[in-house]
Amino acid sequence: MGIIRSGFSFILGTVCGVYIAQNYDVPNIKKLANTAIEMAKEEEKKYRKRKKGNDDD
């Protein structure tokens, strides 16, 4: 009985996901995540401590 119940949940979730993707403007999660990572890297560079041996500035 557990396989039928879990299989039904998976199929129902897949059908709902396909319906939502086709009928609504869903953002591209991968592109959004990459943008967030790039912004975090820029912030990290901005606030990074300078090395002690680097007196060029």
C-alpha positions in Angstrom: 0.0 0.0 0.0 2.9 2.4 0.7 4.2 2.2 -2.9 0.9 3.1 -4.3 0.5 6.0 -2.0 4.0 7.4 -2.6 3.7 6.8 -6.4 0.4 8.7 -6.4 2.0 11.6 -4.5 4.9 11.7 -7.0 2.6 11.6 -10.1 0.3 14.3 -8.6 3.2 16.5 -7.8 4.7 16.1 -11.3 1.3 16.9 -13.0 0.9 20.0 -10.8 4.4 21.1 -11.5 4.0 20.8 -15.3 0.7 22.6 -15.1 2.2 25.5 -13.2 5.3 25.7 -15.4 3.1 25.9 -18.5 0.5 28.4 -17.3 2.4 30.8 -15.0 5.6 32.8 -15.4 7.9 30.8 -13.1 11.4 32.3 -12.6 14.5 30.4 -13.6 15.8 29.2 -10.3 19.3 28.3 -11.6 19.8 31.8 -13.0 18.5 33.3 -9.8 20.8 31.2 -7.7 23.8 32.0 -9.9 23.1 35.7 -9.5 22.9 35.4 -5.8 26.2 33.6 -5.6 27.9 36.2 -7.7 26.5 39.0 -5.5 27.8 37.2 -2.4 31.3 36.8 -4.0 31.4 40.5 -4.7 30.4 41.4 -1.1 33.0 38.9 0.2 35.7 40.6 -2.0 34.7 44.0 -0.8 35.0 43.2 2.9 38.0 40.7 2.8 40.9 41.5 5.0 44.1 42.5 3.2 47.2 40.3 3.6 50.0 41.6 5.8 52.7 41.1 3.1 50.8 43.2 0.5 51.9 46.8 0.9 51.4 47.9 -2.7 48.4 50.1 -2.0 
